[in-house]
Amino acid sequence: MNILILNSSVLGDRSISRALVGEVVQRLMRASPGSTFVRRDFGSEPIPHLTAANVAGIRADPDTITEHAARHISDELISELRAADTVVIGAPMYNFSISTGLRSWFDYVLRAGVTFSYSESGPKGLLTGKRVIVVKSRGGSCSEGVGRELDFQEPYLRHLLGIMGLTDVTFIRAEMTNYAPDVREASLAAARQAIALLA
Ligand SMILES: Cc1cc2nc3c(=O)[nH]c(=O)nc-3n(C[C@H](O)[C@H](O)[C@H](O)COP(=O)(O)O)c2cc1C
């Protein structure tokens, strides 16, 4: 099995999603010894955001050096994604959505004609047969009250992945990470239990 590991927390060693992503990978490696993996960490090594200077490298024909550099990054990220059987994503909630580092990755891999195509019935994913495991971390609650409505993280991720045909998505949820220690620990224990049950 080939695993693509994408972390995107900016909280370094204190990151909860990064720690749980590590546990997911350990679980996968135990189930499939000899698996290979490729790692990206957008929290410590971000890819450049889209700008007027580089966007044509991804969404048109590259011409300038900057545009060619963007096309090169996009090709590399897509080839890592294509080669993966399983993608493990660490996705902390920042300002009710995903981190800008992870959002940038989507800007580079969502390429019409490459990872999805347009059809009369809407976008059609060109990447199929992959499993995605997302570790979603959140300071507040996403399972009750107003927090449910203010979750622009999980539905958004499902949608972006689905456009490329990545529909086999499992979410591991670590919520209330900024609550009192006992609440936080109970939530982390539930997340760890969900990881232990991963096939
Ligand atoms: C810049 C920033 C913005 C955040 N925004 C939210 C938010 O909108 N809602 C929320 O519930 N928690 C928010 N949090 C808390 C994080 O979701 C929480 O600390 C989570 O555990 C982060 O995952 P990580 O430890 O892997 O980075 C925010 C944290 C940071 C650093």
Ligand as a Chemical Component Dictionary entry (heavy atoms), coordinates in Angstrom:
data_LIG
# 
_chem_comp.id                   LIG 
_chem_comp.type                 NON-POLYMER 
_chem_comp.pdbx_formal_charge   0 
_chem_comp.three_letter_code    LIG 
# 
loop_
_chem_comp_atom.comp_id 
_chem_comp_atom.atom_id 
_chem_comp_atom.alt_atom_id 
_chem_comp_atom.type_symbol 
_chem_comp_atom.charge 
_chem_comp_atom.model_Cartn_x 
_chem_comp_atom.model_Cartn_y 
_chem_comp_atom.model_Cartn_z 
_chem_comp_atom.pdbx_ordinal 
LIG C1  C1  C 0 -5.935  30.205 13.736 1  
LIG C2  C2  C 0 -6.888  29.324 14.485 2  
LIG C3  C3  C 0 -8.247  29.410 14.239 3  
LIG C4  C4  C 0 -9.138  28.567 14.907 4  
LIG N1  N1  N 0 -10.470 28.635 14.600 5  
LIG C5  C5  C 0 -11.331 27.799 15.217 6  
LIG C6  C6  C 0 -12.720 27.817 14.874 7  
LIG O1  O1  O 0 -13.179 28.570 14.036 8  
LIG N2  N2  N 0 -13.540 26.949 15.517 9  
LIG C7  C7  C 0 -13.096 26.055 16.434 10 
LIG O2  O2  O 0 -13.904 25.274 16.947 11 
LIG N3  N3  N 0 -11.781 26.004 16.772 12 
LIG C8  C8  C 0 -10.895 26.856 16.185 13 
LIG N4  N4  N 0 -9.566  26.806 16.499 14 
LIG C9  C9  C 0 -9.084  25.806 17.458 15 
LIG C10 C10 C 0 -8.544  24.590 16.705 16 
LIG O3  O3  O 0 -9.517  24.026 15.847 17 
LIG C11 C11 C 0 -8.076  23.530 17.697 18 
LIG O4  O4  O 0 -7.018  24.063 18.474 19 
LIG C12 C12 C 0 -7.630  22.252 16.998 20 
LIG O5  O5  O 0 -7.270  21.296 17.970 21 
LIG C13 C13 C 0 -6.496  22.543 16.050 22 
LIG O6  O6  O 0 -5.970  21.335 15.524 23 
LIG P1  P1  P 0 -4.388  21.141 15.550 24 
LIG O7  O7  O 0 -4.038  21.044 17.027 25 
LIG O8  O8  O 0 -4.106  19.910 14.809 26 
LIG O9  O9  O 0 -3.788  22.369 14.907 27 
LIG C14 C14 C 0 -8.657  27.652 15.861 28 
LIG C15 C15 C 0 -7.268  27.572 16.104 29 
LIG C16 C16 C 0 -6.393  28.389 15.421 30 
LIG C17 C17 C 0 -4.907  28.260 15.679 31 
# 
loop_
_chem_comp_bond.comp_id 
_chem_comp_bond.atom_id_1 
_chem_comp_bond.atom_id_2 
_chem_comp_bond.value_order 
_chem_comp_bond.pdbx_ordinal 
LIG C1  C2  SING 1  
LIG C2  C3  SING 2  
LIG C2  C16 DOUB 3  
LIG C3  C4  DOUB 4  
LIG C4  N1  SING 5  
LIG C4  C14 SING 6  
LIG N1  C5  DOUB 7  
LIG C5  C6  SING 8  
LIG C5  C8  SING 9  
LIG C6  O1  DOUB 10 
LIG C6  N2  SING 11 
LIG N2  C7  SING 12 
LIG C7  O2  DOUB 13 
LIG C7  N3  SING 14 
LIG N3  C8  DOUB 15 
LIG C8  N4  SING 16 
LIG N4  C9  SING 17 
LIG N4  C14 SING 18 
LIG C9  C10 SING 19 
LIG C10 O3  SING 20 
LIG C10 C11 SING 21 
LIG C11 O4  SING 22 
LIG C11 C12 SING 23 
LIG C12 O5  SING 24 
LIG C12 C13 SING 25 
LIG C13 O6  SING 26 
LIG O6  P1  SING 27 
LIG P1  O7  DOUB 28 
LIG P1  O8  SING 29 
LIG P1  O9  SING 30 
LIG C14 C15 DOUB 31 
LIG C15 C16 SING 32 
LIG C16 C17 SING 33 
# 
